[in-house]
Amino acid sequence: MAFSDYKHISQVQEAFQIVAQEGCFLILQDMEPPAQFLDEFRFNQQ
């Protein structure tokens, strides 16, 4: 079946016998941008 024949994600899941899971896969971390980046950012804002 052509991809355009699928109207809903559930049809794709059923046809290919797959399960979709939603979740948070990013781990947030506090970090400072490099000094060179900040210098260039400030320069470009002028």
Backbone torsions as a table, in degrees:
resi	resn	phi	psi	omega
1	MET	NA	138.4	179.2
2	ALA	-70.6	151.7	-179.2
3	PHE	-58.0	-36.2	-178.5
4	SER	-68.5	-13.3	178.3
5	ASP	-76.2	-19.1	179.0
6	TYR	-84.5	128.2	-178.8
7	LYS	-103.1	-21.1	-177.1
8	HIS	-138.1	150.6	179.3
9	ILE	-61.3	-30.4	179.5
10	SER	-63.9	-31.0	177.1
11	GLN	-67.4	-39.8	178.4
12	VAL	-66.4	-44.1	179.4
13	GLN	-59.6	-42.5	-179.0
14	GLU	-69.0	-43.0	-177.9
15	ALA	-65.0	-37.7	-176.2
16	PHE	-104.2	5.0	178.0
17	GLN	51.9	54.5	178.4
18	ILE	-121.6	160.3	178.8
19	VAL	-123.2	129.6	176.8
20	ALA	-96.8	136.0	177.8
21	GLN	-125.8	135.4	175.9
22	GLU	-103.8	140.3	178.9
23	GLY	-171.5	170.6	178.4
24	CYS	-87.6	117.2	-179.0
25	PHE	-111.3	1.6	176.5
26	LEU	-101.1	136.3	176.7
27	ILE	-104.5	116.5	-178.4
28	LEU	-75.3	136.2	179.5
29	GLN	-136.4	137.7	173.5
30	ASP	-79.7	127.1	177.9
31	MET	-154.7	153.6	179.7
32	GLU	-95.3	138.8	175.0
33	PRO	-69.1	151.8	179.7
34	PRO	-60.0	148.8	-178.3
35	ALA	-59.1	-40.3	-179.7
36	GLN	-62.2	-40.4	177.2
37	PHE	-61.0	-46.1	-179.7
38	LEU	-62.6	-40.9	178.1
39	ASP	-61.6	-46.9	-179.8
40	GLU	-66.6	-37.3	178.8
41	PHE	-63.0	-46.6	178.6
42	ARG	-61.9	-43.0	179.3
43	PHE	-59.6	-44.1	-177.7
44	ASN	-72.8	-18.4	178.5
45	GLN	-80.6	-16.3	-178.5
46	GLN	-79.7	NA	NA
